[in-house]
Amino acid sequence: MRTTLKILSSLLLLILLSCGGKEDKKKENFSYEKPTKSENKANTSAEKIPASKKIDLNNKGIGPISSVNLNTEIDQVMATHGSEVFKKMCSACHRPDKKFIGPAPTGILERRSPEWIMNMILNPEGMVQNDPLAKELLIEFNGSPMANQNLTQEEARAVLEYFRTLK
């Protein structure tokens, strides 16, 4: 009986010591509840939009082109020439409809001004050094700078016209 009393006393003492203590344990912020709409909006606005998806139609870029006039109708002869130039000079790094080493040009005129596009084609080094959007693109595409293919302004304009046909 004495040993049983000692064992029970020891267990009671052990239970009291393990349950006691005046430390407040911090609650973790975990819940099974769905986040509210305002929390969802806060999360999506905090997410960064990649440079290739950003829309900036006011930036004309850095380079020789300050103004480009686009006709409402696409010049098919110029677009065909632009397609040939693109295949010959640009297809090593760009695919028309998907991300590759560089961004896809499909829909580019919905995100960039024609002047910016032509300046990027004609002056990629200056753009990467001085244009904030071009700098972000360089980071997004793992530091792979666009190679200067030394196209003429007419060839760059033809490539731009080809880009207009990509939807």
C-alpha positions as CSV (number, residue, x, y, z in Angstrom):
1,M,0.0,0.0,0.0
2,R,2.8,2.3,0.8
3,T,4.4,1.8,-2.6
4,T,1.1,2.4,-4.3
5,L,0.8,5.7,-2.4
6,K,4.3,6.7,-3.4
7,I,3.6,5.9,-7.1
8,L,0.3,7.8,-7.1
9,S,1.9,10.8,-5.3
10,S,4.8,10.8,-7.9
11,L,2.3,10.7,-10.8
12,L,0.2,13.5,-9.3
13,L,3.3,15.6,-8.8
14,L,4.5,14.9,-12.3
15,I,1.1,15.9,-13.7
16,L,1.0,19.1,-11.8
17,L,4.5,20.1,-12.9
18,S,3.9,19.3,-16.6
19,C,0.6,21.2,-16.8
20,G,1.8,24.2,-14.8
21,G,3.9,27.0,-15.9
22,K,3.0,30.6,-16.4
23,E,4.3,30.9,-20.0
24,D,1.7,31.9,-22.5
25,K,2.0,30.0,-25.7
26,K,1.6,32.0,-28.8
27,K,-1.3,31.0,-31.0
28,E,-0.5,30.2,-34.6
29,N,-2.4,32.1,-37.2
30,F,-3.9,29.1,-38.8
31,S,-7.5,28.7,-39.7
32,Y,-9.7,26.4,-41.7
33,E,-11.9,29.3,-42.7
34,K,-11.8,30.6,-46.2
35,P,-10.1,34.0,-46.6
36,T,-12.4,37.0,-47.1
37,K,-12.5,38.8,-50.4
38,S,-10.5,41.7,-49.1
39,E,-7.8,39.2,-48.0
40,N,-7.8,37.7,-51.5
41,K,-7.4,41.2,-53.1
42,A,-4.5,42.0,-50.8
43,N,-2.7,38.8,-51.8
44,T,-3.2,39.3,-55.5
45,S,-2.1,43.0,-55.4
46,A,1.0,41.9,-53.5
47,E,1.9,39.5,-56.2
48,K,4.3,41.0,-58.8
49,I,3.2,41.1,-62.4
50,P,6.0,39.9,-64.7
51,A,7.5,42.5,-67.0
52,S,6.4,40.6,-70.1
53,K,2.7,40.9,-68.9
54,K,2.9,44.6,-67.9
55,I,1.0,47.1,-70.1
56,D,2.8,50.4,-70.8
57,L,1.7,52.0,-74.0
58,N,3.1,55.5,-73.2
59,N,6.8,54.5,-73.0
60,K,8.6,55.1,-76.3
61,G,11.9,53.6,-75.2
62,I,15.4,54.8,-75.9
63,G,16.7,54.9,-79.4
64,P,16.3,56.4,-82.9
65,I,12.5,56.0,-83.2
66,S,10.4,58.8,-81.7
67,S,7.2,58.4,-83.7
68,V,5.6,55.5,-85.7
69,N,2.4,55.9,-87.8
70,L,0.5,52.7,-88.1
71,N,-2.2,52.5,-90.8
72,T,-5.5,51.0,-89.8
73,E,-5.0,48.2,-92.4
74,I,-2.1,45.9,-92.2
75,D,0.4,46.1,-95.1
76,Q,0.5,42.4,-96.1
77,V,3.6,42.8,-98.3
78,M,5.5,44.5,-95.4
79,A,4.2,41.9,-92.9
80,T,5.4,39.0,-95.1
81,H,8.8,40.7,-95.4
82,G,8.8,41.1,-91.6
83,S,7.9,37.5,-91.1
84,E,10.9,36.5,-93.2
85,V,13.2,38.8,-91.2
86,F,11.8,37.5,-88.0
87,K,12.4,33.8,-89.0
88,K,15.9,34.6,-90.1
89,M,17.1,36.9,-87.4
90,C,14.9,36.5,-84.3
91,S,13.6,32.9,-84.2
92,A,16.8,31.7,-82.4
93,C,15.5,33.3,-79.2
94,H,11.8,34.1,-79.9
95,R,8.8,32.0,-80.7
96,P,5.7,33.9,-82.1
97,D,3.2,32.4,-79.6
98,K,5.2,31.2,-76.6
99,K,7.9,32.2,-74.1
100,F,11.3,30.9,-75.1
101,I,14.7,32.5,-74.5
102,G,12.9,35.8,-75.0
103,P,9.3,36.9,-74.8
104,A,6.7,35.9,-77.4
105,P,5.7,38.8,-79.7
106,T,2.0,37.7,-79.9
107,G,-0.1,40.6,-78.6
108,I,2.9,42.8,-78.0
109,L,1.1,45.9,-79.5
110,E,-1.5,45.5,-76.7
111,R,1.3,45.9,-74.1
112,R,3.9,48.2,-75.7
113,S,4.0,51.2,-78.0
114,P,5.2,50.7,-81.6
115,E,8.1,53.1,-80.9
116,W,9.2,51.1,-77.8
117,I,9.1,47.9,-79.9
118,M,11.2,49.4,-82.7
119,N,13.7,50.9,-80.3
120,M,14.1,47.6,-78.6
121,I,14.8,46.0,-82.0
122,L,17.2,48.7,-83.1
123,N,18.9,49.6,-79.8
124,P,18.7,46.7,-77.4
125,E,21.8,47.7,-75.5
126,G,20.7,51.2,-74.9
127,M,17.2,50.0,-73.9
128,V,18.6,47.5,-71.3
129,Q,20.8,50.2,-69.8
130,N,18.3,53.0,-69.7
131,D,14.7,51.8,-70.0
132,P,13.2,50.5,-66.7
133,L,10.8,48.0,-68.5
134,A,13.7,46.6,-70.6
135,K,15.7,46.2,-67.4
136,E,12.8,44.2,-65.8
137,L,12.5,42.0,-68.9
138,L,16.3,41.3,-68.7
139,I,15.8,40.1,-65.1
140,E,12.6,38.1,-66.0
141,F,14.4,36.3,-68.8
142,N,17.4,35.2,-66.6
143,G,19.8,37.9,-67.7
144,S,19.6,37.0,-71.4
145,P,20.0,40.3,-73.2
146,M,18.5,40.8,-76.6
147,A,21.2,40.6,-79.3
148,N,21.5,43.5,-81.6
149,Q,20.9,42.0,-85.1
150,N,21.8,45.3,-86.8
151,L,18.5,45.5,-88.6
152,T,17.7,48.6,-90.7
153,Q,14.8,50.8,-89.7
154,E,12.9,49.4,-92.7
155,E,13.5,45.9,-91.5
156,A,12.5,46.7,-88.0
157,R,9.3,48.4,-89.3
158,A,8.5,45.3,-91.3
159,V,9.0,43.1,-88.2
160,L,6.6,45.4,-86.4
161,E,4.1,45.0,-89.2
162,Y,4.5,41.2,-88.9
163,F,3.8,41.5,-85.1
164,R,0.5,43.3,-85.9
165,T,-0.6,40.1,-87.7
166,L,0.0,37.9,-84.6
167,K,-3.1,37.7,-82.5
